[in-house]
Every structure is written in structure tokens, then in C-alpha cells.
């Protein structure tokens, strides 16, 4: 079982391990943009699906989606590519399903059979910990407003810890993805409570603690008490470029009047390195990635190369965002990409992604789930050629 040793992660023999992995985004916590459309919160998508296709439609859709979007063959692909770790984002609602916990345990063991470490990442907490779609939010972050949501969150981690505390290939727990709150006192109290709850189960797994404000502001972590924590950041800077919010930008280049290059990114990353060294904790970047732009030039992968070279220089553990997605989306997309001319994903003249799924679910159900098999996705060779140098 992995543990921290100063600023390093070591195995049970004391050998240093560097986690180099990939996120399985959009699978156990659905994200609309990865499916080529707008970011409809998962629970709202399923509610509308039930209205249109009957109360049993969400349960059926969930099973068919999970079975097609990611499988044992995908686990083998990840191993073959050379990654040693996956970060597995999940919606807390999975744990409320009848066999949800069993499903998660089975999944972890399938990764373990391939020798892949798993970081369990609660991507959406009860009530939503930020206002974005990826916390399954309807535009509110009720987690910070309702004590019931926070109590439920603690109980879920007790349940998870009890189930996984003996699983050696679980690298650790990313206990909350991208919290966002102005109430730092409540934030600190919540994380200390969840740490204590996990340790109360006799669980010694590494706990990955993310910075506030989408994983960027880590200062509060200094107040947390535990001897097996890792500092977790996310790195998408500058987001106007990596998310392709302002088309036409270049890297290296100026973004909103500021020059962005490797030297500038190193300054920011060194701030996190200094903080982790001060706490004598490992530093983990749970998410980083860039939206693909040009098949022929691949200029955006200079950014990926610079980031990975800095991670290597400073001994930072990492998981790339993300494994697969529809091609050409305006947010960080997949190492495997899908181009669809069949009308399943839709097009700009009609509806796209999950909006399109509403209409075709009854008539083209088999086509939909057949399309989502990774066999229909193509490896982004230029991107992977960059990542491969650091595996």
C-alpha cells in the first residue's frame, strides 16, 4: 500500500513511486462537453430523460452508458500505453444506487488486475461543492450552505473507507474535487472532519487534498493535521488558451496582454512546489490538459510538453485530463477522440451531445451506445507522443 514519506510517495518496500496517469473523465460522473454538447448536469439530464422516455429510462441509460463508454479493454489500453495510475472521478450519487458501491469495488479490482493504481475522486459531492456542471450542480453550491449535505458527505467517505481500506492498489482518496468557497474556516473544518472519519475506519491510504477555488489555492491545507496527506493542484493556466475560450491564441504567446511561456509557468508551479516542501508533503497535479486545435500542426502540445517537463523537474505526480472525448470540443479533450458523421452526436445546425440524445434515445439507442465504444475513437498520436516521453 502506498504512503507518503516526506515529499515522496513510496511503496511498502520504501521504494519511491511517481504516479503518472490519466483521468477517466465523463464515465462515472457524466460531463456533457465530452459527448460533444453543452454541459447539462448529470442529474438534470436524467430527470429530463425520465420525463421523455419513462421513469425507467435513467436506470437503463446509466447501465448501457457505463458498459459502452468504458470497459476492461480500456483498462488494458491504459496499461499498454504505459500509465501506472488512473484518477477515477465519480458522482456521489453512484453510492446511493443499489449496487453502486459493489460496482466501484469491481472496477477498482479490474484496474488492480492490470497493475494500475487508482485514486478515487469524489467529483460531485452532496449538494455540489462548486457551481459548475462537473459537480453535478444546477448553478448552486449547496454543500457549503446545508449541514445535511456535509454530514452525508462524511458518512459516504466512512462507507467508502470501510470498503476500500485494505485495497493495496488504491493509491489514495481525492476526497473532494475542486471545492469553491469563501468560508475558509468551514472548508478547513470539513476536510479535517473527513480526514478524521477516514482514519477512524483504520484506513491508512493517502488522502489527496485539493486547493480551494478549482484546485488552485492551497494555503488552508497547512492547517490540516495528518501524516499521510498529499497536496493536490489542478493546472490549466492560462484557461483562455487551454480551454480555447479565445480562439486564435498561441503558446508561447500573449493572453490578455500577458506573455505565457515555460518560464512564466515555472514560476507558478514553483509556488506550489515550495508550499508542498514547506509542509513536507508530496505534490500531485490531479488535472491538466488542453483543447485540441489543429490536427496538422499540434502546436498546443508544446504547452503539454512544457508542463510535463516541469513536473519531471520537480518530482510532481500527475494524471492527465482526460482519457476520451468527442473531438473538437472547446475544453480539454481526450487522448482518444471521436469524430461522428452518423448524426448520433448531432451537429451545430440541430442539437448536439446530450441534447441530441433525448430525441434519438428511443429510435437509435443501439447506435448511440455502439458509437461510444472506444474502438470508434482514434488515439491522438501527436498528444500521446509528447506524453510518452515522460512515462
N, C-alpha and C positions, 0 to 999 in steps of 0.2 A: 504494500500500500504506500502510495506517495505521501511525502510530508515536506514541510519546509525546513530548511537548515540555513539560517541567516537569510541572505538574498537569493539562495538557490532552492530548487526543488530536487529532492533525492528519492531514490527507491529504497526498498527495505534493506539493501546491502550498503547503503550510503553512497551509491553512485549517482552522480549528477545527471538529471534528465532535463532536456529542453523540450517543452511542449510545442509542437509545430503542427497546427491542424487547420480544420475548416469547420465552419458553421453549417448545420443542416437547417438553414432558414426556410420558413414558409411551410414546413411539414406539420409539426405538432402545434404550431402557432401560425395559422394562415396569414399571409400578407398579400394583399391584392396586387401590388405592383409587380411582384414576381410572376404573377399569372397574366401580366400584360394589360392590366386595367387600373382603375382607381382603388385607393386603399379603403375598402369597406371593412370596418371592424368585424372580426370573425363572428361574434355573437349576433350582430345585426344582419349579416349575410344569411346566417342560418335561420333567423327569425323570418326573414322575407321568403326564404326558400320554403319554409313550412306553410306560409300563407298561400303561396302559389301552387305548391305541389303536395300539400298534405302534411299532417303532423309527423309522419314517419320519415319524411324526406331528409331532414338534417342528419338523422342517425345513419340512414343508408348512404347519404353523400359522404359523411365522415369516414365510414369504413372503406368505401370504394376509393376515395381520395388518398387515404393513408396507404392503401395497398398498392396503388399505382405510382404515386409520387416518389416513394422511397421504398426500397426492398433490400433483401440480402445481397442481391447483385450489386447494388450501390455501395454497400459496405465493402465488398470485395474490390470495387473500383477504387475506393478511397485508400485502401491498404496498398493496392498495386501502384497508385500514383506516388506513394512514399510518405504520406502524412502519418503521424503517430498518435493523433488525438482528434476528437470531434467535440465541438461545443454543441449541445443539444437543446435548443430553445423549445420550451413547451408552455402552453396556456394552463394556468391553474385549473381551468375547467376540466382538463383531462382527468384530474384526480377525483373529480366528482362523478365521473362516469362509472358504471357498474364494474367494469373490468379495467378501468384506466390505469391503476397502479400496476396491475399484472402486465398490462401491455408495455408500460415503461420498463419494467424489470426484464421482460423478454427482450426488448430492444437493446438494453444495456448488455445483456449476455451475448447477443449476437455480435455486437461490436467487440466484446471481450474475446470471443472465439477467434477473431481475426487479429488479436493482439493490439487493439486500439483502445486507448484511454478515452473516457467520457467525462465531460464536465456537464453536469445537469444545471441548466439555466432556466430559472423561472422568469420567462419573458413577459408574462402578463400576470400580475398579482390581483387578488380580490379588490374590486373597486377601481383598479387601474392606478399605477404609480406615476404615470405622466399622462399627458392629454393626447398622445399620438396613437395611431391605429395599431402600432406594434405592441401596445399594452392592452389591446382589445378595448380601447376607450371610445366612448361616444362623444368625446370632447371634454370630459371632466376627469379629474384625478381624485376620485372619492376615497382612495386609500388613506390619504392624509387627513381627511375630514371625518371619517367614520371609524370609531374604535372597533366596531364589529368586524370590519374588513381586516384590520390589523390583527385582531385575535384569530380570525380564520386563517390568516397567513401563517401565524406562528404554529397553529395546530397542523397545518398542511406540511410544514417543514419537520415537525415532530414525526408525522406519518412517513414522510419520505426518508428521514434519517433512520427510523426504525427498520425500514425496508432495505436500505442500501448500506448500512454501516459496516457490513462485512464484505462488501463487493470491492475487491482489490483493484479492479480496472476502472473504478470510478475515481478519476483524478481529484475530484472535489465538487463543491457546490457553488455555483454562481447564484447567490441567494436572491438577488433582485436585479433585473436588467434596467439600466438607465433610470434611476429614480430622479424625480424633479420636484423639489420643494424648497420654499424659503424658510421653512421651520427646521433649522439645523439641529436644534435640541431634540425634536421629535424624531428626526432622521437618525441621529446617533443612538437614541434610546431604542428605536425599532431594531437597528442592526445588532446592538448589544443583546437585546432580548432574543433575537433569532439565533445568535451565536450560542447563548446560554442554553436555549432549548435543544439545539443540536448536540451540544456537549452533554446535556442531561440524559441523552439516549446512549451515552457511552461511545459516541461516534467521534473518531479522530481524523476524519477526512479534512483536507484543506478546504477552507472557506474563502472563496474569491469575493472580495468586497469592492463594488464599483463606485466610482466617483459620482457625486451629485451632478445634476444638470447634464444628462445624457452621457454620463461616464467621464466627465472632464474634471470636475472639482473634487479633489481627493482629501482636502485638508482635514475634514471631520474624522477620517479613518484613524488619525493619530490618537484619538480619544478612546478607541476600542481596545478592549482587553482580551487577548487570546494569543497563544504561542504558535498557532498554525494557520495564520492568515496570509493571503497574498493580495497585493494592491492591484486592482483591475481598472484599466482605462479603455476607452474607445478612441480611435484616431481616424478622422475623416477630413482633416483640415487641408485646404480650405473647402468647406462644404459647397460653395458656389461652383467649384471645379469638380470635386469628386462626385457630387450628386447631379452634375450637369444642369444646375439651375440657371446658369447663364451660358448658353451655348456660344461657342466660338472662343472660349478661354483656352489658353495653352499653359503647359507646365514644362519647364520653368517659365514663369511669366508673371505678369501683374494681374491681381484680382482686387477689384475695387481700390485701385491705387497703390496696393502693397505688393512688393516683389516676393513671390513664393519660389523657393528653390530648396535644395537639400540643406544648405547652411541654415536657412530660416526654420525648417522643420526640425533640425537637430537641436536648435535652441529650446523648442517646445518639449521635445521628447526628453532632453536632458533635465528639464524641470521635474518631470515625473521620475526619472532615474534617481535624482538627488533625494526626492521625497522618500522613495522606497528604501534607499540606502540609509537614510536617517532613521527609519523605522526598523531597519534590518529585516525587510520582507522582500520576497520575490515580486517582480513586476510582470504583469500579464496584460497583453492587449487582446481583449476578447473579440473586438471587431475592428476591421479596417478594410477598405475596398474602394473601388472606383467604377463609375458608369462607363461602359464601353462606348466608343465613339466611331472609330474608323477602322474597319477590317484590314485595310491595306497598310495603314501607317502604324497603328497601335501605339501612338505617341503617349497615351495616358499611362502606359505600363512603365514609363520612366519614373513616374510617381511611385508605383508599386515597388520597383527596384530600389529606389532611394529609401523608402520606408523599411523594407526588409533588410537592407544593408545596415541601417541604423539599429534595428532590432538585434541583428547579429553582433554588432559592435558592442552593444550594451547588455547583451545577455537577456533580452526580453522574450518571454514566451508569447506565442501568438496563435490566433485562429482567424483565418481569412473569412470575410463575408462576401459571397456565400457559395454553396455547392452548386445550385442550379436555379435558372430562372428563364423566363421568356427573354428573348434578345431585344435590345434597343430600348429598354426602359430607362426613365430619367432618374435612376437611383442606382447605387452599387449593385451590379448584377452578377450572374453566376459564372463559375468556372466552366460549367456545362450550360449551353444556351439553346433555346428552341426558336426556330422560325416556322411559322404555321401559315399555310396558304389554303387551308381547308375551311376556314370560317369559324372554327371552334373558338379560337382566341378572339376573333372579331377583327374589326378594322375601324379606323378613325371615322369613317362615314356612317357607321352604325353604332354598335356598343362593343365594348372590349372587356376582356377578363371576366371577373365575377358578375358584372352586369350582364354580359352576354350569356353566362351560364344559366341565369334564371330562365331565359327563353328556350334554350336548347336542351335543358335537363331532361325533359320528357321525351323528346324526339331523337336526340343524338347522344344519349347517355353513354353508350358503349364507345362511341367515337371520342367523347371527351376524355374518358379515363384511359383509353388506349393511347391517346396523344400524349398524356402526361408521363408515360413511361420514359425513363432516361435513355432508352435505346433510340428515341426520337430526337434527343438533344445532341449537340455537337460540342466536343471539347474545344474551348478557346485556346488554341495552341500557342498563340503569342503570349497570352497571360500566363499559362502554365509554364512556358519555357523560362519565364522570369522567376516564378515561384520555385521551380525545380532546383535552381541553383542554391537555394537556402534550406533544402530538406535534408 
